[in-house]
Amino acid sequence: MSPNASYFYVNLLKLKLKRGTLMPSLVFYFKQCVKMCNCMCNKSPFCPCSKVPDHVILSGGPNNRYWVMDVEERPGHKTLTMSCSKSLHPTETCLLKDGWEMTPVRRGDVVHLEGCSDGGSWLVDREQGFLVLLPDSLISGTSISSSIRCMRRAVLGDMFKSFDGGSMQMLNGTMVHEVFQRAATAKDFSLEKLSKLADEALHGPRYLGDMYGLGVSQEEMKQELHNYLPSLQHWANEYLNSSTPKAISLKMYDSATVVTVTDLADIEENVWSPRFGLKGKIDVTARVRIQSPRNGGHRIPEEKIVPLELKTGKESNSIEHRSQVILYTLMSLERYNPETGFLLYLKTGNLHPVVANHMDRRELLKLRNTLVHHVHNCVEQEAERSRLTRLPDILTNRQTCQYCPQKRNCALYERAVDPSSADVSEDVVQDFLQQETGHLTLPHLNYFSHWLLLWTLQSIKLLKYLTLTCVSSEKNGSCVGNLQLSDPVTVQSEGVFLHRFQRSSVASQQGLASGDRIVVSDQEGRLVGLATGYLCEVSRKVISCTLDRDLSKYSDVLFRVDGDEGVVGLSTHLTNVSRLMESCQDSDRLRELVVDLRSPEFISNLSSVLPREAKDTVANILKGLNKPQKQAMKKVLLSKDYTLIVGMPGTGKTTTICTLVPALESVEQGGISNHTEAALIHMLLSLLIKAGCKPSDVGVIAPYRQQLKRISAVLQSSAFTGVEVNTVDRYQGRDKSLIVLSFVRSTLGELLKDWRRLNVAITRAKHKLLMVGSATTLRRYTPVEKLLNHLQQENMISLRNYLDTPKFFLILRQIIL
């Protein structure tokens, strides 16, 4: 019976059942058929809604994809009826047993099978075969290994990817990783080189914000970082640089095998495996020589590339650490077919081999299937509306959860699914929920739940394009294939590489366009997800793009470029909503404005924020605006919280907003402030006071009142009580032991136009002077240029680049404690 005919027949039966005209003997049978059907509309399994959706890709062969048509559960086993054809014919079966029957597979899922089929019958058990649930949803190896202790944390970590917590130890670990990887790239592990790389990491812009956020100084981080360097050098001398490198013994091929490291092939290699539904970035891939006794004991050397996982924490050789390595061997199977990998503990320099066997991979894939089920099915349809589903239970062992970075999200999600859970849960969970969310009202929880649901619905990411052939993808405009690197790769900035590809055959220009986010793979499907980036230029013959990796070493590879259909940046939004629910003063105020919709407050009189000397400037700026635009401008200038500028298209909203920039610069003697400099001053004063400097001996000078307000705002802590923040004029005839001078502007301001006031500013310090400003701008003013040149000649000044901008920190060396 055709789908259309069966659809008509089922509807006829339903109509007769409703009217009571269906034969009694058929009523029971029909109700059972409807009950057996898992479909939302209660139609027969043969009705049109049982057909495979258009976006689902099915195929046979090594990279097979099967559509699950039916699931039959019996004690100790589960049988799947499935098809790899969109016509759902022919069908095949798969018997799951020995623990695989616990896989949360259901009708309408897509699965990938590893193993052998006997006439259309698959068997997945303890000894043979794998089943990969929803293989187009790629799960990171880190998430899977973390699910060993807590599946709930792993699910939340996949949602809130930007919410990894932070500590001095974690930051130090990241910096040690970078030092090792850069030394590997330079092929130089000498102590001199390692020290240089460590200092570059410490004083570069990349980690400055993290150090400030954690409240630690460069000197504190330096001590932690340099503790690792001798062990890095020792490891390289022992395993890599020696003429007789140390051999590692491991059991492979049922015999003792000897492995030596010959080279470090790559760092941060990106690996996507649609075959196993896995993804990850391998810290280091090492080239090794494996010698195994075969053919009567003769050792046959074999070259392999294997994953090398770096760890900076305690040398535990734990199941989580080993699991990560095993998963890396599995996801890189098509690239390198590694049978082993290594764990390197950087604090000790000890290297642990990890041999991957069938049992380890089997159990980790089971965990991956459970995790992807929760991630993919965290929203369900109920009564024509969507709602969040429950996650795995909260652990009752609070010791395990003490340092979990997902604690707040864990509690928020529980309350979002069930707002009354804080009252009905068992005592230990109830206490936890109360501690994390007790300050929130029901509207706050509803707000969190609402936006989490919307973003979850939007963020489902299927990499179906990676399982399509290049020809099929090119037809629908989502891919460009037959590409070869044509020019040398150029570095645009740190981690951004410009590539130019030549098409081997001229093709029509359609689909992908400049600015699209892309993923680059090889044409054969062996090197999937080599790099991601953005298209710059697309023509019939040439494609140029910026990528996050340099693909120069793949010059002989034929590439394909696919549009990245995933949603980018949603985890940042989710993290922001989570932090909005935090119990702190800033979040409390934001919740009042954003969730409780407290009306914004405004200053009553414009003269209180507009200095006399700025009135003419602002008046000139407003001349080109009409009356509504001027009213909007005034509202913004008077705002304490926020102002929304709304209007129909063409009413001049953009013009108004653009005019706001110079107007705000004119408020408060230019209205000029610099949040970055204020934050830096906070960090530096924290270090100085921590070292024993009295707050009453410290003075902060800024030429603009708005900057004084901003600096005062970040120095609210009791630790800064006594620090004086004032203008240059207020310091006339007075001095302090330590003076911090904030220049504020990126253009020449009032302070630099009057050399007498500048002289006052830089001569108020009795012992130490710290100047913060833009070196490029300051050198445009002759007196300051002479001052800076003199200080540099006397080796009294240190310039630190900040965030790849012209901003520099001018710090006298004697204040570096």
C-alpha positions in Angstrom: 0.0 0.0 0.0 1.4 3.4 -1.0 2.0 6.0 1.8 -0.8 8.2 0.3 -3.3 5.4 0.2 -2.4 4.3 3.8 -2.7 7.9 5.0 -6.3 8.1 3.5 -7.2 4.7 4.9 -6.0 5.6 8.4 -7.9 8.9 8.4 -11.0 7.1 7.3 -10.7 4.6 10.1 -10.2 7.5 12.6 -13.3 9.3 11.2 -15.4 6.1 11.7 -14.0 5.6 15.2 -15.0 9.1 16.1 -18.5 8.7 14.7 -18.9 5.3 16.3 -19.4 3.5 13.0 -16.2 1.4 13.1 -16.8 -2.3 13.5 -16.3 -3.4 17.1 -13.8 -6.0 16.0 -11.6 -3.3 14.5 -11.8 -0.8 17.3 -9.3 -2.6 19.5 -6.9 -3.4 16.7 -6.9 0.2 15.5 -6.3 1.7 18.9 -3.4 -0.7 19.4 -1.9 0.4 16.1 -2.2 4.0 17.1 -0.7 3.3 20.5 2.3 1.5 18.9 3.0 4.4 16.7 5.4 6.9 18.3 4.4 9.7 16.0 3.1 13.0 17.5 -0.1 12.9 15.3 -1.0 9.3 16.2 -0.9 8.1 12.6 0.2 4.7 11.4 3.9 3.9 11.0 3.2 3.8 7.3 1.7 7.3 7.1 3.5 10.2 5.3 4.9 11.6 8.5 7.0 8.4 8.9 9.0 9.3 5.8 12.6 10.5 6.2 12.9 14.3 6.4 14.6 16.0 3.5 17.6 17.2 5.5 18.5 13.6 6.7 21.3 11.9 4.7 21.2 8.1 4.5 23.8 5.9 2.9 25.3 2.4 3.0 28.9 1.4 3.0 31.7 2.3 5.5 30.2 5.7 6.4 26.7 4.3 6.6 23.7 6.1 8.0 20.5 4.2 8.9 17.1 5.5 9.7 15.6 3.7 12.7 12.0 2.6 11.8 11.1 0.5 14.8 12.6 -0.4 18.2 11.7 -3.7 19.9 12.8 -4.1 23.5 13.1 -7.5 25.2 14.9 -8.4 28.5 18.6 -8.3 27.8 18.5 -7.2 24.2 17.0 -4.6 21.8 16.2 -5.1 18.1 16.2 -2.2 15.6 14.4 -2.2 12.3 16.1 0.2 10.0 16.9 1.3 6.4 19.7 3.2 4.7 17.4 4.2 1.9 15.0 7.2 1.9 12.3 4.9 0.5 12.7 2.8 3.7 13.1 -0.3 1.5 14.8 -2.7 1.9 15.0 -2.9 5.6 17.7 -4.4 7.8 17.9 -5.3 11.5 20.4 -4.8 14.3 20.5 -6.8 17.5 21.9 -4.9 20.5 23.0 -6.9 23.6 25.6 -7.1 26.4 25.0 -3.5 27.5 24.3 -2.0 24.1 20.6 -2.6 24.6 20.8 0.4 27.1 21.5 2.7 24.2 18.7 5.4 24.3 17.9 4.9 20.6 14.3 5.5 19.4 12.2 5.5 16.3 13.3 8.4 13.9 16.9 8.4 15.1 19.8 8.1 12.7 22.6 5.6 13.6 25.9 4.6 12.2 27.0 0.9 12.5 30.5 -0.5 12.7 31.0 -4.2 12.1 29.7 -6.8 9.7 26.2 -7.4 8.3 25.1 -10.9 7.6 22.5 -10.7 4.9 21.1 -7.5 6.3 21.3 -8.6 10.0 23.8 -6.7 12.3 25.0 -7.8 15.7 26.5 -5.4 18.2 27.6 -7.0 21.4 30.5 -7.3 23.8 33.0 -8.6 21.3 32.0 -7.0 18.0 30.5 -4.0 16.4 29.8 -0.4 17.5 26.6 1.7 17.2 27.0 5.4 17.0 23.8 7.3 17.8 23.1 10.6 15.9 26.6 10.6 14.3 26.2 14.0 12.7 26.1 15.6 16.1 29.8 15.8 17.0 30.7 15.5 20.7 34.0 16.6 22.0 36.3 14.0 23.7 36.6 16.3 26.7 32.8 16.3 27.2 32.7 12.5 27.0 35.6 12.0 29.5 33.9 14.4 32.0 30.7 12.4 31.7 32.4 9.5 33.5 32.0 11.2 36.8 28.9 13.3 36.1 26.7 13.0 33.0 24.8 16.1 34.0 27.9 18.2 34.0 28.9 17.0 30.6 25.4 17.9 29.1 25.6 21.4 30.7 29.1 21.8 29.5 28.0 21.2 25.9 25.3 24.0 26.4 27.4 26.5 28.3 30.7 26.1 26.4 32.0 29.5 27.5 31.4 28.7 31.1 34.5 26.9 32.1 35.1 28.6 35.4 38.6 30.0 36.1 41.5 29.7 38.5 45.1 30.6 38.7 45.9 26.9 38.2 43.8 26.7 35.0 45.4 29.8 33.6 48.8 28.6 34.4 48.0 25.3 32.7 46.9 27.1 29.5 50.1 29.2 29.5 52.3 26.1 30.0 50.5 24.4 27.1 51.3 27.4 24.9 55.0 27.4 25.9 55.3 23.7 25.1 53.5 24.0 21.8 55.5 27.0 20.7 58.7 25.3 21.7 57.5 22.2 19.7 56.9 24.5 16.6 60.3 26.1 17.0 61.9 22.6 17.7 63.8 24.2 20.5 63.4 23.1 24.2 66.4 24.8 25.6 65.9 26.5 28.9 66.8 29.8 27.3 64.1 29.4 24.7 61.5 28.2 27.1 62.2 31.1 29.4 61.8 33.5 26.5 58.5 31.9 25.5 57.3 32.0 29.0 58.1 35.7 29.4 56.3 36.5 26.1 53.2 34.7 27.3 53.3 36.6 30.6 53.8 40.0 29.1 51.7 39.6 25.9 48.1 40.8 25.6 46.5 37.3 25.5 46.4 36.6 29.2 46.4 40.0 30.7 42.7 40.2 31.1 42.6 36.7 32.7 45.2 37.7 35.2 43.3 40.9 36.0 40.1 38.9 36.4 41.7 36.5 38.8 43.5 39.2 40.8 47.0 37.8 40.3 50.1 39.6 39.3 52.6 38.8 36.5 55.2 38.0 39.1 52.9 35.5 40.8 52.2 33.8 37.4 55.8 33.9 36.5 56.8 31.9 39.5 54.1 29.3 38.8 55.0 29.1 35.1 58.7 28.9 35.5 58.4 25.9 37.8 57.4 23.8 34.8 60.3 24.8 32.5 63.0 22.4 33.8 60.7 19.4 33.4 59.9 20.4 29.8 63.5 20.6 29.0 64.2 17.3 30.7 61.5 15.6 28.8 62.7 16.9 25.5 66.3 15.9 26.3 65.2 12.4 27.3 62.6 11.5 24.7 63.1 13.8 21.7 66.6 15.4 21.4 68.8 12.6 22.5 70.8 10.6 19.9 69.5 7.5 21.8 65.9 8.6 22.8 64.3 6.8 25.7 62.1 3.9 24.6 58.6 3.3 25.9 57.5 -0.2 26.4 53.9 -1.2 25.9 51.9 -4.3 25.1 50.6 -4.5 21.6 50.0 -7.4 19.2 50.0 -9.7 22.3 53.7 -9.0 22.7 56.1 -6.4 24.1 56.5 -3.4 21.8 59.0 -0.6 21.9 58.1 2.9 20.9 60.4 5.9 20.5 59.4 9.5 19.7 61.1 10.8 16.6 59.5 14.2 16.1 56.5 16.4 17.0 54.4 16.7 13.9 51.8 19.3 14.7 50.0 21.2 17.5 46.3 21.9 18.2 45.3 19.7 15.3 41.6 19.9 14.6 39.8 16.6 14.1 36.2 16.0 13.2 34.9 12.4 12.8 31.4 12.2 11.4 32.0 8.4 11.4 32.1 8.2 15.2 30.3 11.4 16.0 33.4 12.8 17.7 35.5 16.0 17.5 38.5 17.5 19.3 41.7 19.4 19.2 44.7 17.3 19.8 47.4 19.1 21.9 50.3 17.6 20.0 50.6 14.9 17.4 53.9 13.0 17.7 55.7 11.0 15.0 56.8 7.7 16.6 58.7 4.6 15.6 57.1 1.3 16.7 59.2 -1.8 16.8 57.3 -5.1 17.4 58.8 -8.6 17.5 57.5 -10.5 14.5 58.7 -13.1 12.1 60.7 -15.1 14.6 61.5 -12.2 16.9 62.8 -9.8 14.3 61.8 -6.2 15.2 60.1 -4.5 12.2 60.1 -0.7 12.6 56.9 1.1 11.7 56.3 4.9 11.5 53.1 6.2 13.0 51.5 9.6 14.0 49.9 9.4 17.4 48.1 11.8 19.8 50.1 13.3 22.7 47.8 14.8 25.4 49.4 17.4 27.7 48.4 17.6 31.3 49.6 20.3 33.8 47.8 19.0 36.9 48.4 16.1 39.3 50.0 13.1 37.7 47.1 10.7 38.2 47.0 8.7 35.0 43.2 8.7 35.7 40.5 7.1 33.7 39.3 10.6 32.5 42.8 11.4 31.3 43.3 8.0 29.6 39.8 8.2 28.1 40.7 11.5 26.3 43.7 9.8 24.6 41.6 6.8 23.6 39.0 9.0 22.0 41.7 10.9 20.1 42.9 7.6 18.7 39.4 6.8 17.6 38.5 10.1 16.0 41.8 10.2 14.1 41.4 6.6 12.8 40.9 7.7 9.2 43.9 10.1 9.3 46.6 8.1 11.1 45.1 4.8 12.3 46.9 5.1 15.7 46.8 2.2 18.0 48.2 4.1 20.9 48.6 7.5 22.3 50.5 9.2 25.2 49.8 11.2 28.3 52.5 13.7 29.1 52.4 15.3 32.6 54.3 18.5 32.2 55.1 19.1 35.8 57.1 15.9 36.1 58.0 15.2 32.5 56.7 11.7 32.8 55.2 10.0 29.7 52.4 7.4 30.0 51.5 5.2 27.0 47.7 4.6 26.5 46.9 1.6 24.3 43.3 1.7 22.9 41.5 -1.6 22.9 38.0 -2.6 21.8 36.5 -2.7 25.3 37.7 0.9 26.1 36.3 2.3 22.8 33.1 0.4 23.3 32.4 1.8 26.7 33.3 5.3 25.7 31.0 5.2 22.7 28.2 4.1 25.0 28.8 7.1 27.1 28.9 9.3 24.0 25.6 7.9 22.9 24.0 8.7 26.2 25.4 12.2 26.2 24.3 13.0 22.6 20.8 11.7 23.5 20.5 14.2 26.3 22.0 17.0 24.3 19.9 16.3 21.2 16.7 15.7 23.1 16.8 18.4 25.7 13.6 20.0 24.2 10.4 18.1 23.7 7.1 19.0 22.1 4.1 18.9 24.4 0.5 20.2 23.7 1.7 22.2 20.7 4.5 23.9 22.6 8.1 23.1 23.4 9.6 22.7 26.8 12.9 21.7 28.3 13.4 18.1 29.3 15.0 16.8 32.5 18.7 16.2 32.6 20.4 13.3 34.4 19.9 13.6 38.2 21.9 15.9 40.4 24.7 14.1 42.3 24.0 13.9 46.1 27.8 13.8 46.8 28.4 17.5 47.3 32.2 16.9 47.6 32.3 15.9 44.0 30.4 19.1 43.0 32.4 21.5 45.1 34.7 22.8 42.4 32.4 22.1 39.4 32.3 25.2 37.0 28.7 24.3 36.1 27.3 24.5 39.6 25.1 27.6 39.0 23.9 26.3 35.6 23.1 23.0 37.2 20.8 24.6 39.8 19.3 27.0 37.3 18.4 24.3 34.8 16.7 22.2 37.6 14.7 25.2 38.7 13.9 26.1 35.1 12.4 22.7 34.4 10.7 22.5 37.8 10.5 25.8 39.8 9.2 23.9 42.8 12.2 21.5 42.9 13.9 23.4 45.6 11.0 22.4 47.9 10.5 18.8 47.0 14.1 17.5 46.4 15.9 15.5 49.0 17.7 17.6 51.7 21.2 17.7 50.2 19.9 18.7 46.8 17.4 21.2 48.3 20.2 22.9 50.2 22.3 23.1 47.0 19.4 24.6 44.9 18.6 27.1 47.7 22.3 28.2 47.9 22.6 28.7 44.2 19.2 30.1 43.3 17.5 31.2 46.5 18.0 34.9 45.7 15.9 34.5 42.4 12.2 35.1 42.1 9.9 33.1 39.9 10.0 35.8 37.1 13.8 35.5 37.1 13.6 31.7 36.7 11.0 32.0 34.0 13.2 34.5 32.1 16.2 32.1 32.3 14.0 29.2 31.2 12.5 31.1 28.3 15.8 32.2 26.8 17.5 28.9 27.4 14.6 27.2 25.5 14.8 29.5 22.6 18.6 29.3 22.2 18.5 25.5 22.6 16.0 25.3 19.8 18.2 27.4 17.6 21.6 25.8 18.4 21.0 22.2 17.1 23.9 21.7 14.8 24.0 18.8 12.3 27.1 18.4 10.1 25.1 16.7 7.4 27.1 18.5 4.7 30.2 16.5 5.7 28.5 13.2 4.8 27.4 14.4 1.3 29.6 13.9 -1.7 31.2 17.0 -3.0 29.2 16.9 -6.2 25.9 16.7 -4.3 26.9 19.6 -2.0 28.0 21.7 -4.9 24.6 21.2 -6.6 22.8 22.7 -3.6 25.3 25.6 -3.4 26.7 24.7 0.0 30.2 23.6 -1.1 33.0 24.3 -3.5 35.3 21.4 -4.4 38.4 20.5 -6.4 40.5 23.2 -4.7 44.3 23.4 -4.5 46.5 25.8 -2.6 47.8 28.3 -5.2 49.8 30.9 -3.3 51.9 30.8 -0.1 49.9 31.2 3.1 50.2 34.6 4.7 49.8 35.4 8.4 47.3 38.2 8.9 47.4 38.2 12.7 47.9 35.7 15.5 45.9 32.6 14.7 44.5 34.0 11.4 46.0 32.7 8.1 45.1 33.9 4.6 44.8 31.1 2.0 44.2 31.3 -1.7 42.8 28.2 -3.6 42.7 27.6 -7.3 39.8 25.6 -8.7 41.0 22.7 -10.8 37.9 23.1 -13.0 36.0 26.3 -13.7 32.6 26.2 -12.0 29.7 28.5 -11.8 29.7 31.0 -8.9 26.7 30.3 -6.8 25.8 29.5 -3.2 28.8 30.5 -1.0 29.6 34.2 -0.8 32.2 36.5 0.8 31.8 36.7 4.6 30.3 33.2 5.0 31.6 31.0 7.7 33.3 27.9 6.3 34.9 24.6 7.2 37.8 23.2 5.1 38.3 19.4 4.5 40.0 17.2 2.0 38.0 15.9 -1.0 38.3 12.3 0.0 36.8 12.6 3.5 39.9 11.5 5.3 40.8 14.9 6.7 37.5 16.3 7.8 37.3 19.7 9.5 41.0 20.6 9.0 40.3 24.3 9.7 37.4 26.8 10.0 37.2 30.4 9.0 35.6 32.9 6.7 35.4 33.4 2.9 37.1 36.6 1.6 36.7 36.2 -2.2 34.8 33.8 -4.4 35.1 33.7 -8.1 34.8 31.0 -10.8 38.5 30.2 -10.6 39.8 31.5 -7.2 38.7 31.3 -3.6 40.5 33.1 -0.8 39.7 32.8 2.9 41.0 33.3 6.4 41.4 30.2 8.5 42.4 29.4 12.0 45.2 27.0 10.9 48.0 27.1 8.4 47.4 24.4 5.8 50.7 24.8 4.0 51.8 21.3 4.7 48.8 19.9 2.8 49.9 21.5 -0.5 49.3 18.3 -2.5 45.8 17.7 -1.1 42.6 18.4 -3.0 40.3 20.4 -0.8 36.6 21.1 -0.4 35.1 24.2 1.3 31.7 23.8 2.9 29.5 26.5 4.4 29.4 26.0 8.2 25.7 25.8 9.0 26.1 25.7 12.7 25.1 28.6 15.0 28.1 30.5 16.1 28.4 32.3 19.5 25.2 31.0 21.2 27.2 29.7 24.2 28.3 33.3 24.9 24.7 34.4 25.1 23.8 31.5 27.4 26.8 32.4 29.6 25.6 36.0 29.8 22.1 34.9 30.8 23.6 32.6 33.4 25.7 35.4 34.9 22.7 37.6 34.9 21.3 35.2 37.5 24.4 35.4 39.7 24.0 36.7 43.3 26.1 39.9 43.2 25.4 43.6 43.1 25.9 44.1 39.4 23.7 41.2 38.4 21.0 42.3 40.9 20.8 45.7 39.3 20.8 44.2 35.8 17.9 41.8 36.7 15.9 44.8 38.0 16.3 46.5 34.6 16.2 43.6 32.2 13.9 41.1 33.9 11.8 43.1 36.4 11.6 46.0 33.8 12.3 48.7 36.4 12.1 52.0 34.5 15.5 53.5 33.8 16.5 56.6 35.8 17.6 60.0 34.4 19.4 63.0 35.7 17.0 66.0 36.0 19.3 68.7 34.8 21.6 68.6 31.8 23.9 71.3 33.3 24.9 68.8 36.0 26.5 66.6 33.4 27.5 69.1 30.8 30.5 71.3 31.8 30.4 74.9 30.7 33.5 74.5 28.4 31.7 71.7 26.5 28.4 73.5 25.9 29.5 75.2 22.7 31.0 72.0 21.4 27.8 70.0 22.0 25.6 72.8 20.5 27.6 72.7 17.3 27.3 68.9 17.2 23.5 69.1 17.5 23.0 71.7 14.8 22.4 69.1 12.0 19.7 67.2 13.9 16.0 67.7 13.9 13.9 68.2 17.0 13.1 64.5 17.8 16.7 63.6 17.2 17.9 66.4 19.6 15.4 65.2 22.2 16.7 61.6 21.9 20.3 63.0 22.3 19.3 64.9 25.4 17.7 61.8 26.9 20.9 59.8 26.3 23.0 62.5 28.0 20.7 62.4 31.0 20.6 58.6 31.3 21.8 56.8 34.4 20.9 53.3 33.2 20.1 53.1 29.5 18.2 54.8 26.7 16.5 53.0 23.8 16.4 55.0 20.6 13.5 53.7 18.5 11.7 54.9 15.3 10.4 53.9 11.9 12.9 53.2 9.1 14.3 56.4 7.7 13.7 58.5 10.7 17.4 59.1 11.4 18.2 56.6 14.2 21.6 55.8 12.7 22.4 59.5 12.3 21.4 60.1 15.9 23.5 57.2 17.3 26.6 58.3 15.2 26.2 61.9 16.5 26.2 60.6 20.0 29.8 59.6 19.9 31.3 63.1 19.7 28.6 64.4 21.9 29.4 62.0 24.7 33.1 62.8 24.3 32.3 66.4 25.0 30.3 65.7 28.2 32.3 66.1 31.5 35.1 68.1 29.8 34.8 65.8 26.8 32.9 63.1 28.6 36.0 61.2 28.1 36.7 58.0 30.0 38.6 54.9 29.3 37.4 51.7 30.9 40.5 49.7 29.9 42.8 52.2 31.7 40.5 52.2 34.8 40.7 48.4 34.9 44.5 48.4 34.5 44.8 51.0 37.3 42.7 48.8 39.6 45.0 45.8 38.9 48.2 47.7 39.4 47.1 49.4 42.6 45.9 46.0 43.9 49.5 44.7 43.4 51.1 47.8 44.9 48.8 47.8 48.0 49.3 44.0 48.3 53.0 44.6 48.4 52.7 47.0 51.4 52.0 50.4 49.9 49.6 52.5 52.0 46.5 53.6 50.2 46.8 57.0 51.7 50.2 57.4 50.0 48.7 56.8 46.5 47.2 59.5 44.2 45.5 59.0 40.9 45.4 61.9 38.4 43.2 62.1 35.3 42.4 65.2 33.2 38.7 64.4 32.8 36.0 64.2 35.5 34.3 61.3 33.7 37.5 59.2 34.0 37.8 60.2 37.6 34.3 58.8 38.2 35.1 55.6 36.4 38.3 55.1 38.3 36.6 55.8 41.6 33.9 53.2 40.7 36.4 50.4 40.3 38.2 51.4 43.5 35.2 50.9 45.8 36.7 48.0 47.7 37.8 48.8 51.3 41.3 47.8 50.3 41.5 51.2 48.4 40.2 53.4 51.2 42.5 56.4 51.3 43.5 56.4 47.6 42.9 60.0 46.3 41.5 60.3 42.8 41.5 63.9 41.5 42.2 66.3 38.6 45.6 67.8 37.8 44.5 71.2 39.2 43.6 69.7 42.6 47.1 68.4 43.0 48.7 71.8 42.5 51.3 72.3 45.3 50.7 68.8 46.7 52.4 65.4 46.2 52.1 61.7 47.0 54.6 58.8 47.4 53.0 57.1 44.4 51.2 58.8 41.5 49.2 57.1 38.8 48.6 59.3 35.8 45.9 58.3 33.3 46.1 60.1 30.0 42.7 58.6 28.9 42.5 59.7 25.3 43.7 58.2 22.1 43.8 61.8 20.6 45.7 64.8 21.9 43.6 66.3 24.8 43.6 69.3 27.0 46.3 68.1 29.3 48.9 67.8 26.6 48.0 71.2 25.1 49.2 72.9 28.3 52.8 71.9 29.1 52.6 73.6 32.5 49.7 71.3 33.6 51.6 68.3 32.3 54.6 69.4 34.3 52.4 69.5 37.5 51.1 66.0 36.7 54.4 64.2 36.3 56.1 66.0 39.3 53.6 65.1 42.0 55.2 61.7 42.7 57.8 61.6 45.6 59.0 58.1 44.8 57.2 56.4 42.0 55.3 57.5 38.9 53.1 55.3 36.8 51.8 56.7 33.5 49.1 54.9 31.5 48.3 56.0 27.9 48.8 55.5 24.2 52.5 55.7 23.4 51.7 56.4 19.7 49.6 59.4 20.7 51.8 60.7 23.4 54.9 60.7 21.1 53.0 63.1 18.8 53.5 65.8 21.5 57.1 66.9 21.6 57.5 67.5 25.4 56.2 64.0 26.1 58.2 62.4 23.4 61.4 63.9 24.9 60.3 62.7 28.3 59.7 59.1 27.1 63.0 59.1 25.1 64.9 60.2 28.2 63.3 57.6 30.4 64.1 54.8 27.9 67.7 55.9 27.6 68.0 55.7 31.3 66.4 52.2 31.3 63.7 53.5 33.6 60.6 52.6 31.6 58.9 49.5 30.3 56.4 49.4 27.4 54.0 46.6 27.2 51.8 46.1 24.2 48.1 45.6 25.1 45.4 43.8 23.1 47.1 44.4 19.7 46.2 48.1 19.8 48.3 51.2 20.0 47.7 51.2 23.8 50.9 50.8 25.8 51.6 50.6 29.5 54.3 53.0 30.6 55.5 51.7 33.8 58.7 52.7 35.7 60.7 49.6 36.4 61.0 50.3 40.1 57.3 49.7 40.6 57.5 46.2 39.2 57.7 44.4 42.6 
